[in-house]
């Protein structure tokens, strides 16, 4: 069986789209996933499953959440190798930034168009840096993500793709849980 990590977008934020993690683990276990684990309330799921395509797994998770909780949730599934590559490709590796929780990964659900990328690359904000790949916008938020202009909503709007952000610690913790 393969191990995967699923990233849910927009759950348990401001009292909207509430998904209790214990219940989520329970309903995913019933769908045939194994060793389902969640990490924090923002929608991070580690699981094992007989090999299927990630798009098939995304559809299973979306349908399970909709059937169980009554709403749709954008869902991104990555293999452990894909998550490891995203982390390895992070250009912001200075220990100061990693230790102060200044590095974020905005995971892209689709590859943005070249035109959207070129337009986005002209954006600049003080105390913020970024690098775009096909699957992630790497963010360095020197004054913290809460104060950043380059947030998930801006990235989605500019690149015209769905995205969800996680910090460096969360990404590494998910790999640790999956190992």
C-alpha positions as a Python dict, from the first residue, in 0.01 Angstrom:
ca = {
    (1, 'X'): (0, 0, 0),
    (2, 'X'): (112, 350, -81),
    (3, 'X'): (122, 640, 167),
    (4, 'X'): (-28, 976, 81),
    (5, 'X'): (-83, 1317, 233),
    (6, 'X'): (-405, 1508, 168),
    (7, 'X'): (-437, 1882, 214),
    (8, 'X'): (-786, 2026, 264),
    (9, 'X'): (-853, 2391, 188),
    (10, 'X'): (-1066, 2616, 405),
    (11, 'X'): (-1197, 2393, 682),
    (12, 'X'): (-1234, 2490, 1050),
    (13, 'X'): (-1161, 2856, 975),
    (14, 'X'): (-1365, 3115, 1161),
    (15, 'X'): (-1634, 2863, 1256),
    (16, 'X'): (-1707, 2773, 894),
    (17, 'X'): (-1694, 2429, 734),
    (18, 'X'): (-1638, 2251, 1064),
    (19, 'X'): (-1480, 1910, 1029),
    (20, 'X'): (-1392, 1734, 1356),
    (21, 'X'): (-1068, 1543, 1296),
    (22, 'X'): (-1179, 1231, 1490),
    (23, 'X'): (-1494, 1204, 1277),
    (24, 'X'): (-1292, 1268, 959),
    (25, 'X'): (-1052, 985, 1047),
    (26, 'X'): (-1349, 758, 1115),
    (27, 'X'): (-1529, 826, 784),
    (28, 'X'): (-1210, 792, 579),
    (29, 'X'): (-1131, 463, 749),
    (30, 'X'): (-1472, 334, 639),
    (31, 'X'): (-1393, 427, 276),
    (32, 'X'): (-1101, 185, 272),
    (33, 'X'): (-814, 410, 373),
    (34, 'X'): (-574, 266, 631),
    (35, 'X'): (-376, 414, 919),
    (36, 'X'): (-556, 747, 879),
    (37, 'X'): (-394, 1021, 1085),
    (38, 'X'): (-467, 1392, 1097),
    (39, 'X'): (-248, 1678, 1206),
    (40, 'X'): (-391, 1998, 1356),
    (41, 'X'): (-737, 2123, 1267),
    (42, 'X'): (-658, 2282, 930),
    (43, 'X'): (-706, 1967, 725),
    (44, 'X'): (-391, 1759, 695),
    (45, 'X'): (-442, 1386, 647),
    (46, 'X'): (-183, 1110, 627),
    (47, 'X'): (-308, 771, 511),
    (48, 'X'): (-227, 445, 336),
    (49, 'X'): (-433, 315, 50),
    (50, 'X'): (-407, 52, -219),
    (51, 'X'): (-246, 230, -513),
    (52, 'X'): (-486, 459, -698),
    (53, 'X'): (-435, 780, -890),
    (54, 'X'): (-416, 1094, -678),
    (55, 'X'): (-713, 1241, -868),
    (56, 'X'): (-918, 934, -776),
    (57, 'X'): (-815, 970, -411),
    (58, 'X'): (-905, 1341, -418),
    (59, 'X'): (-1252, 1255, -549),
    (60, 'X'): (-1303, 989, -280),
    (61, 'X'): (-1207, 1233, -3),
    (62, 'X'): (-1422, 1514, -147),
    (63, 'X'): (-1726, 1287, -178),
    (64, 'X'): (-1674, 1140, 168),
    (65, 'X'): (-1656, 1488, 324),
    (66, 'X'): (-1958, 1611, 130),
    (67, 'X'): (-2163, 1302, 224),
    (68, 'X'): (-2054, 1315, 590),
    (69, 'X'): (-2043, 1689, 662),
    (70, 'X'): (-2268, 1842, 395),
    (71, 'X'): (-2027, 2064, 203),
    (72, 'X'): (-1756, 2040, -61),
    (73, 'X'): (-1392, 2095, 28),
    (74, 'X'): (-1110, 2151, -221),
    (75, 'X'): (-873, 1858, -170),
    (76, 'X'): (-517, 1804, -287),
    (77, 'X'): (-344, 1465, -252),
    (78, 'X'): (30, 1417, -287),
    (79, 'X'): (252, 1111, -258),
    (80, 'X'): (526, 1118, 5),
    (81, 'X'): (785, 1157, -271),
    (82, 'X'): (601, 1460, -409),
    (83, 'X'): (585, 1625, -66),
    (84, 'X'): (951, 1548, -6),
    (85, 'X'): (1042, 1707, -342),
    (86, 'X'): (840, 2019, -259),
    (87, 'X'): (1028, 2052, 70),
    (88, 'X'): (1364, 1978, -92),
    (89, 'X'): (1305, 2244, -360),
    (90, 'X'): (1240, 2515, -100),
    (91, 'X'): (1477, 2803, -181),
    (92, 'X'): (1445, 2963, 165),
    (93, 'X'): (1665, 2741, 380),
    (94, 'X'): (1836, 2988, 612),
    (95, 'X'): (1801, 2850, 964),
    (96, 'X'): (1688, 3191, 1094),
    (97, 'X'): (1384, 3184, 864),
    (98, 'X'): (1306, 2818, 928),
    (99, 'X'): (1329, 2857, 1306),
    (100, 'X'): (1115, 3171, 1314),
    (101, 'X'): (837, 3010, 1110),
    (102, 'X'): (882, 3254, 821),
    (103, 'X'): (875, 2995, 541),
    (104, 'X'): (545, 2887, 386),
    (105, 'X'): (441, 2656, 107),
    (106, 'X'): (136, 2755, -95),
    (107, 'X'): (42, 2427, -262),
    (108, 'X'): (-119, 2472, -603),
    (109, 'X'): (-403, 2244, -711),
    (110, 'X'): (-328, 2312, -1079),
    (111, 'X'): (-33, 2442, -1280),
    (112, 'X'): (-81, 2814, -1346),
    (113, 'X'): (-49, 2943, -1701),
    (114, 'X'): (275, 3102, -1814),
    (115, 'X'): (97, 3433, -1856),
    (116, 'X'): (-35, 3424, -1498),
    (117, 'X'): (311, 3334, -1365),
    (118, 'X'): (478, 3618, -1555),
    (119, 'X'): (220, 3864, -1424),
    (120, 'X'): (256, 3737, -1069),
    (121, 'X'): (635, 3750, -1080),
    (122, 'X'): (616, 4128, -1122),
    (123, 'X'): (451, 4160, -778),
    (124, 'X'): (676, 4281, -496),
    (125, 'X'): (610, 4351, -130),
    (126, 'X'): (853, 4467, 138),
    (127, 'X'): (977, 4188, 366),
    (128, 'X'): (834, 3917, 141),
    (129, 'X'): (997, 3696, -119),
    (130, 'X'): (864, 3412, -330),
    (131, 'X'): (951, 3152, -587),
    (132, 'X'): (697, 2975, -809),
    (133, 'X'): (714, 2615, -925),
    (134, 'X'): (446, 2410, -1103),
    (135, 'X'): (313, 2278, -772),
    (136, 'X'): (402, 2539, -511),
    (137, 'X'): (460, 2904, -438),
    (138, 'X'): (738, 2918, -182),
    (139, 'X'): (696, 3217, 49),
    (140, 'X'): (938, 3391, 279),
    (141, 'X'): (738, 3616, 512),
    (142, 'X'): (996, 3801, 718),
    (143, 'X'): (728, 3977, 927),
    (144, 'X'): (510, 3665, 962),
    (145, 'X'): (240, 3513, 745),
    (146, 'X'): (-36, 3694, 933),
    (147, 'X'): (109, 4026, 816),
    (148, 'X'): (193, 3912, 464),
    (149, 'X'): (37, 4061, 153),
    (150, 'X'): (139, 3749, -41),
    (151, 'X'): (-123, 3530, 121),
    (152, 'X'): (-323, 3236, -11),
    (153, 'X'): (-615, 3450, -135),
    (154, 'X'): (-389, 3685, -332),
    (155, 'X'): (-199, 3393, -484),
    (156, 'X'): (-523, 3223, -590),
    (157, 'X'): (-656, 3544, -742),
    (158, 'X'): (-335, 3631, -929),
    (159, 'X'): (-253, 3279, -1053),
    (160, 'X'): (-619, 3180, -1104),
    (161, 'X'): (-576, 2844, -933),
    (162, 'X'): (-697, 2693, -606),
    (163, 'X'): (-426, 2678, -341),
    (164, 'X'): (-372, 2603, 26),
    (165, 'X'): (-85, 2717, 247),
    (166, 'X'): (116, 2531, 510),
    (167, 'X'): (421, 2636, 705),
    (168, 'X'): (757, 2462, 701),
    (169, 'X'): (701, 2290, 1036),
    (170, 'X'): (367, 2146, 927),
    (171, 'X'): (507, 2011, 602),
    (172, 'X'): (790, 1837, 784),
    (173, 'X'): (561, 1706, 1058),
    (174, 'X'): (336, 1548, 794),
    (175, 'X'): (633, 1366, 641),
    (176, 'X'): (736, 1252, 988),
    (177, 'X'): (385, 1120, 1061),
    (178, 'X'): (384, 933, 731),
    (179, 'X'): (722, 768, 791),
}
